[in-house]
Amino acid sequence: MLLRIALLVIGLLLVKPAVADVKPISPVRMCTNQTDLMRKLALQGKLDVPPAINSLLINVIDGKLPQVRQQLGTMNKVDAARWRQSALIIAAYARLSTIVDSLLDDGALVDGRGSMPGLKRNFHDQIVADVKKDPKWDSTNPDPKTALELDELLMFPGGHDAPALSIAVMCDDVKTLDIVFNHHADLEAQWPKGANLLLLPIIRGDTVMVQRLIDHGADPSDGLAAATASGHAAMVQFLLDHGAEPCRANLAIRKPGVTVASLGKSKGLPDSMKKRLVCPTTATMN
């Protein structure tokens, strides 16, 4: 769920905001907020799980691997597999690479999604009722208390979350990214299906993470349009130097008549770079 929200944030970062003074929260900050909020809700017993699972979640977030392993070891095989996978996802959000590595060694699935607890129904309903008391709850500037309550609703709807690789990219965690690749994570197995994992590190200007993804099979052409649209000359240069092809990049642009070359021109990129952004086929047609 949180990765879907992060991808929406990217959309806001790539276009002119409807309200000039609204600054979307960064995906990396979302990871920290979700982790802190989950620990708080688990301590308060407001998640829709048994007390023993609340304890497990807290131990994962606190990095207490021996306690996590002991708790999982007391469960039957099916429950242990389920909650080990959830623990892996929670550890990835918490940027706890050592815990991630250990849980993968213990049998968690590197490309598996994890079940994330939702809120207890009575608590959920109370939050909804409280939120609607704020006349600005659906605006860009709700009351701070309302904003926190909205976080609880959005971040803990229940259901399954993305695999650890996708979360490591969102949370800007190169250590965890390296670990999941060492455990043979598959870029094609990520979620949401079709999500472009290059987008987030490209918007951050994170060439280290972009390089890791390219080294493991990501197509640099898939990120060229986003880098150009953001006016990030250094990242555009990096992608071109690593094999990005303007013709392939143009296929991802849905607006008729817009190409990476035209985006580069509108963003004022250097002339030498704009020349490299021209697709030969398009140039011939023109």
Backbone torsions as a table, in degrees:
resi	resn	phi	psi	omega
1	MET	NA	-45.4	-175.9
2	LEU	-65.1	-33.0	178.3
3	LEU	-65.7	-37.2	176.0
4	ARG	-60.3	-42.5	178.3
5	ILE	-62.8	-41.6	-179.8
6	ALA	-61.9	-39.8	178.9
7	LEU	-66.5	-32.6	174.3
8	LEU	-66.1	-37.2	177.2
9	VAL	-60.7	-41.4	178.8
10	ILE	-59.0	-40.0	176.7
11	GLY	-59.2	-39.1	178.4
12	LEU	-69.0	-33.5	-179.1
13	LEU	-74.1	-24.0	-176.6
14	LEU	-91.1	-12.7	179.3
15	VAL	-122.9	164.2	178.9
16	LYS	-69.4	124.6	-178.8
17	PRO	-61.1	147.7	178.3
18	ALA	-65.4	-31.7	177.8
19	VAL	-120.5	120.9	-168.8
20	ALA	-60.6	-33.4	-175.1
21	ASP	-92.9	8.0	178.3
22	VAL	-89.6	120.5	179.1
23	LYS	-113.8	110.8	-178.0
24	PRO	-61.0	142.1	177.1
25	ILE	-66.3	140.2	-176.7
26	SER	-73.3	150.5	176.8
27	PRO	-57.6	-36.6	179.3
28	VAL	-62.3	-42.5	178.0
29	ARG	-64.7	-34.1	176.6
30	MET	-58.3	-40.3	-179.1
31	CYS	-61.3	-45.9	179.2
32	THR	-64.5	-44.0	-179.2
33	ASN	-62.7	-43.0	-179.1
34	GLN	-64.0	-42.7	-179.6
35	THR	-62.0	-48.0	-179.8
36	ASP	-62.4	-41.6	-177.8
37	LEU	-69.7	-39.2	177.9
38	MET	-61.5	-42.8	179.8
39	ARG	-61.9	-42.9	179.8
40	LYS	-62.6	-46.5	-178.4
41	LEU	-67.4	-36.1	177.6
42	ALA	-65.7	-42.1	177.7
43	LEU	-61.9	-35.6	-178.3
44	GLN	-84.7	-5.0	-179.5
45	GLY	69.0	29.3	-176.1
46	LYS	-97.6	-1.2	175.3
47	LEU	-88.0	149.3	-174.5
48	ASP	-83.2	62.7	178.9
49	VAL	-142.5	161.2	176.9
50	PRO	-65.8	160.0	179.6
51	PRO	-54.5	-37.2	-179.3
52	ALA	-62.8	-34.0	179.6
53	ILE	-75.0	-36.2	172.7
54	ASN	-56.3	-43.7	178.7
55	SER	-62.9	-41.4	178.6
56	LEU	-61.3	-45.8	-178.4
57	LEU	-61.0	-41.9	179.6
58	ILE	-64.6	-41.5	179.3
59	ASN	-65.1	-36.9	176.5
60	VAL	-62.4	-50.8	-178.0
61	ILE	-62.7	-33.9	179.0
62	ASP	-81.5	-1.3	177.0
63	GLY	73.5	25.8	-177.6
64	LYS	-92.3	78.2	-174.7
65	LEU	-60.2	-45.4	180.0
66	PRO	-57.6	-42.2	179.2
67	GLN	-66.5	-39.5	178.6
68	VAL	-61.5	-46.4	-180.0
69	ARG	-64.7	-38.6	179.7
70	GLN	-64.5	-43.6	179.9
71	GLN	-64.9	-43.1	178.6
72	LEU	-65.2	-32.7	-179.2
73	GLY	-68.4	-20.3	179.4
74	THR	-87.2	-7.6	-177.1
75	MET	-88.2	159.5	171.4
76	ASN	-68.8	167.3	-171.4
77	LYS	-58.7	-43.3	-177.3
78	VAL	-66.9	-47.5	-179.7
79	ASP	-65.1	-39.1	180.0
80	ALA	-62.5	-41.6	179.3
81	ALA	-64.2	-42.3	-179.4
82	ARG	-62.7	-49.0	-173.8
83	TRP	-81.2	-21.6	171.3
84	ARG	-65.5	-40.5	178.8
85	GLN	-66.0	-41.8	177.2
86	SER	-63.3	-41.2	178.7
87	ALA	-61.4	-37.6	177.4
88	LEU	-60.4	-45.8	-178.0
89	ILE	-67.0	-41.3	179.1
90	ILE	-64.6	-40.9	177.9
91	ALA	-64.5	-35.4	177.7
92	ALA	-65.0	-43.7	177.0
93	TYR	-62.6	-34.3	-178.9
94	ALA	-81.9	-0.7	179.0
95	ARG	61.2	38.6	-179.6
96	LEU	-102.0	81.2	-172.5
97	SER	-63.4	-34.0	179.6
98	THR	-66.2	-41.3	177.1
99	ILE	-64.2	-43.4	178.4
100	VAL	-57.4	-47.9	-178.6
101	ASP	-60.6	-44.0	-177.7
102	SER	-67.1	-41.2	179.8
103	LEU	-66.9	-35.3	174.9
104	LEU	-66.3	-39.9	175.5
105	ASP	-61.2	-32.1	-177.3
106	ASP	-82.7	-5.5	176.5
107	GLY	121.2	-1.7	174.9
108	ALA	-63.4	149.2	-176.1
109	LEU	-87.6	122.8	-174.2
110	VAL	-64.2	-32.9	179.2
111	ASP	-101.9	9.8	-178.0
112	GLY	-84.0	149.0	172.6
113	ARG	-89.3	154.6	-177.5
114	GLY	-115.0	143.3	176.6
115	SER	-73.9	123.1	-179.9
116	MET	-108.1	131.9	-176.8
117	PRO	-67.0	144.2	172.7
118	GLY	-97.0	-175.5	179.0
119	LEU	-83.3	150.6	172.5
120	LYS	-60.1	143.3	-173.0
121	ARG	-57.3	-44.6	-177.5
122	ASN	-66.0	-37.2	177.9
123	PHE	-68.9	-41.9	177.5
124	HIS	-58.0	-48.5	-177.4
125	ASP	-64.8	-35.7	178.9
126	GLN	-67.2	-40.0	178.0
127	ILE	-62.4	-45.1	179.7
128	VAL	-58.2	-44.2	180.0
129	ALA	-64.3	-41.1	-179.7
130	ASP	-67.0	-41.4	-179.2
131	VAL	-59.2	-42.8	-175.4
132	LYS	-71.9	-8.3	174.6
133	LYS	-75.6	-20.0	179.5
134	ASP	-87.4	114.8	-178.1
135	PRO	-62.3	-16.9	-179.7
136	LYS	-104.6	18.4	-172.1
137	TRP	-62.5	-30.2	-178.5
138	ASP	-101.7	18.0	178.8
139	SER	-99.6	-177.8	176.8
140	THR	-84.4	-1.9	-176.9
141	ASN	-138.3	62.1	179.0
142	PRO	-74.2	169.3	174.3
143	ASP	-58.8	143.1	-179.2
144	PRO	-53.5	-38.8	178.1
145	LYS	-64.2	-40.1	178.1
146	THR	-64.5	-41.0	179.8
147	ALA	-59.2	-41.9	178.2
148	LEU	-64.3	-41.9	179.7
149	GLU	-66.0	-36.3	176.9
150	LEU	-65.6	-36.5	175.3
151	ASP	-58.1	-43.1	-179.0
152	GLU	-62.7	-39.8	-179.9
153	LEU	-69.9	-41.9	-175.6
154	LEU	-75.4	-37.8	-174.0
155	MET	-84.0	-18.6	-176.2
156	PHE	-131.0	62.7	177.9
157	PRO	-83.3	-6.5	-172.7
158	GLY	85.5	170.9	-179.6
159	GLY	100.8	-166.0	-175.8
160	HIS	-103.6	146.8	179.6
161	ASP	-110.5	176.0	-174.1
162	ALA	-68.4	160.8	173.9
163	PRO	-64.0	165.5	-174.0
164	ALA	-62.1	-34.4	-179.6
165	LEU	-62.2	-47.5	179.9
166	SER	-60.6	-39.4	-179.4
167	ILE	-69.4	-39.6	178.5
168	ALA	-60.1	-39.6	178.2
169	VAL	-65.3	-47.9	-178.6
170	MET	-61.3	-40.2	-174.9
171	CYS	-88.3	6.5	176.7
172	ASP	56.7	49.4	-174.6
173	ASP	-117.8	90.7	-177.3
174	VAL	-66.9	-35.0	179.9
175	LYS	-60.7	-47.0	178.3
176	THR	-67.4	-36.5	177.4
177	LEU	-59.2	-45.9	178.6
178	ASP	-61.8	-39.0	-178.8
179	ILE	-65.4	-46.0	-178.2
180	VAL	-69.0	-31.9	174.2
181	PHE	-67.7	-36.2	176.0
182	ASN	-63.6	-26.0	176.3
183	HIS	-94.4	16.4	172.3
184	HIS	68.6	41.1	174.0
185	ALA	-61.6	143.8	-175.7
186	ASP	-107.9	119.9	178.5
187	LEU	-59.0	-31.8	-177.4
188	GLU	-75.2	-13.5	-176.9
189	ALA	-95.0	7.9	-173.7
190	GLN	-79.8	171.0	-173.6
191	TRP	-140.0	144.1	-1.3
192	PRO	-63.4	149.2	-179.6
193	LYS	-57.2	134.0	178.9
194	GLY	84.1	-2.7	178.8
195	ALA	-65.3	137.8	-179.7
196	ASN	-92.2	103.7	-175.7
197	LEU	-69.9	-14.0	178.6
198	LEU	-73.1	-23.5	-170.6
199	LEU	-59.5	-49.2	-175.8
200	LEU	-61.8	-52.6	178.5
201	PRO	-64.9	-28.1	177.2
202	ILE	-66.5	-45.3	178.3
203	ILE	-62.3	-34.6	177.8
204	ARG	-75.4	-13.9	-174.9
205	GLY	74.3	27.7	-173.7
206	ASP	-92.7	87.5	-177.8
207	THR	-68.7	-27.2	179.3
208	VAL	-63.3	-48.5	-179.2
209	MET	-70.5	-38.0	176.9
210	VAL	-60.4	-42.4	178.3
211	GLN	-60.6	-43.1	178.7
212	ARG	-59.0	-44.8	-177.8
213	LEU	-66.2	-41.2	177.9
214	ILE	-64.2	-41.6	179.4
215	ASP	-60.0	-25.5	-178.0
216	HIS	-107.1	20.4	169.1
217	GLY	113.1	-5.1	178.3
218	ALA	-69.1	142.9	-179.0
219	ASP	-88.5	115.4	-178.9
220	PRO	-58.9	-24.0	177.9
221	SER	-62.5	-28.2	-177.8
222	ASP	-67.0	-18.6	-178.7
223	GLY	-107.8	-2.6	-173.3
224	LEU	-66.5	-39.4	-179.7
225	ALA	-64.2	-42.7	179.9
226	ALA	-64.5	-43.2	179.4
227	ALA	-62.8	-41.4	-179.7
228	THR	-69.0	-43.0	-179.5
229	ALA	-63.1	-29.5	178.9
230	SER	-84.6	-5.4	179.3
231	GLY	71.5	22.2	-176.4
232	HIS	-88.5	87.1	-173.4
233	ALA	-58.6	-42.5	-178.2
234	ALA	-63.1	-39.0	179.6
235	MET	-71.8	-39.2	176.2
236	VAL	-58.3	-46.3	178.3
237	GLN	-59.4	-44.1	-178.8
238	PHE	-60.5	-46.7	-178.1
239	LEU	-66.0	-42.7	177.8
240	LEU	-61.7	-41.8	179.6
241	ASP	-66.9	-19.8	179.9
242	HIS	-104.3	20.5	169.8
243	GLY	99.8	7.7	178.1
244	ALA	-62.4	136.8	-178.0
245	GLU	-112.4	119.4	-178.6
246	PRO	-56.0	-37.7	-179.1
247	CYS	-62.2	-42.7	177.7
248	ARG	-67.8	-39.9	-179.7
249	ALA	-62.7	-36.0	-178.9
250	ASN	-63.3	-27.2	-178.9
251	LEU	-65.2	-23.3	-178.7
252	ALA	-86.4	-7.8	-178.7
253	ILE	-91.8	119.4	-173.7
254	ARG	-90.3	-13.3	-178.1
255	LYS	-82.4	121.5	-178.0
256	PRO	-56.1	135.7	175.7
257	GLY	84.3	-8.6	-179.3
258	VAL	-95.2	132.9	177.1
259	THR	-131.2	169.7	176.7
260	VAL	-64.0	-30.3	177.6
261	ALA	-66.2	-43.2	179.6
262	SER	-69.1	-35.0	175.8
263	LEU	-64.6	-42.1	178.8
264	GLY	-61.6	-38.1	177.9
265	LYS	-66.0	-44.7	-177.9
266	SER	-67.3	-25.8	180.0
267	LYS	-91.5	0.4	176.8
268	GLY	70.2	32.8	177.8
269	LEU	-69.4	156.4	-178.9
270	PRO	-56.5	148.7	-177.7
271	ASP	-57.4	-40.4	-179.5
272	SER	-62.3	-34.1	179.2
273	MET	-76.3	-39.5	179.2
274	LYS	-60.8	-35.3	177.9
275	LYS	-64.1	-37.3	-179.7
276	ARG	-73.6	-17.1	-179.8
277	LEU	-87.1	-5.7	-180.0
278	VAL	-77.5	128.1	174.2
279	CYS	-80.3	122.0	-178.5
280	PRO	-53.8	-38.1	-179.3
281	THR	-63.8	-44.5	178.7
282	THR	-64.3	-41.1	-180.0
283	ALA	-63.4	-38.0	178.7
284	THR	-66.6	-40.4	-179.9
285	MET	-65.3	-33.0	-179.5
286	ASN	-79.5	NA	NA
